[in-house]
Amino acid sequence: MVSWEKIFNLLKRDKDVFILFQILCAILVIALFYFGAQFWNNYKEEKDNMLKLVLEEKLALEEQNKLRDQQLQDLKNELTELKNKPPEVKTVTVEAKDTVASLVKEWSPRVAEVECTWAYTNGAVYAKASGSATIIYQSGGIMAVTSRHVLLSQGKYAPRDCLLTLPGLAASYSISNNFKDNFYVGVEEDWGFIKLVSDKTLNTITQKDAKLCSNVEAGDRLIILGYPGIGSKTGLTVTEGIVSGFDGNYYITSAKIDRGNSGGAAILVKDNCYLGIPSASVVGTIESLGRILKASFVIQ
């Protein structure tokens, strides 16, 4: 077996071969260094990339954990807020069963029967009209508020006289034909006033002012008091309905209104206030449209 020493001795004897051998060794060393460096650089780069990937994954995980912790904290805060929040209290207005009855009892003394008579100069009666009226204190005196068509025959003729009766109080009042002093009517709208001379009964009725309605909405409940059966001894009649809409100075209502309780009292249930004058007719016609002239328009 040839040893390295023998090979080295042989190379020394041949100078050229020895130089070639040295060159080959140098090339080998350089190649080993070069490829070793390349290998190390690749290894280091791959390691750095792996470390960078691991770091990015770690940062992403930490971000997810922070987000999760924040969400958990938000949920805890919401739960704490819900626990500490006082219970919500809803106010529900329950109308007492006797509300309408109490309103009728309060307002009925103000509602009167009205019957007006028209006659020729020789005294012969040629027309009569009936309706209802509401007693109020207005402009320094006591007035019976009614409808214009109750006080004017054919829209222009004044009555000879009107009889106003308060059935529940057994009181009645006769008003003469001195039209300018005792009667006032709207020029276009369907309202009229009958001036009354005060007495103990009327003073008692009007001792408390009639509250006028100011906050009226579609759908509000109302009642209408009047005497649609004048002469039939049926007494005061109450009809119910709602405010169905608005038309200028009038409320449109679903409540039944006819010629008898026209001029009576329309009362808003929720506020116990005087809503207006029920009118079964548009001026100049006799058509029932379920209209209520606003009291706030008529009464100053």
Secondary structure, DSSP 8 states (H G I E B T S, - for coil): ---HHHHHHHHHHSHHHHHHHHHHHHHHHHHHHHHHHHHHHHHHHHHHHHHHHHHHHHHHHHHHHHHHHHHHHHHHHHHHHHHHS-----------TTHHHHHHHHHGGGEEEEEEEEE-TTS-EEEEEEEEEEEEEETTEEEEEE-HHHHSBTTTB--SEEEEEEGGGTEEEEE-S-HHHHEEE-SSSS-EEEEE---HHHHHHTSS---B-----TT-EEEEEE-TTTTTT---EEEEEEEEEEETTEEEESS---TTTTTSEEEETTTTEEEEEEESS-TT------EEEEHHHH--
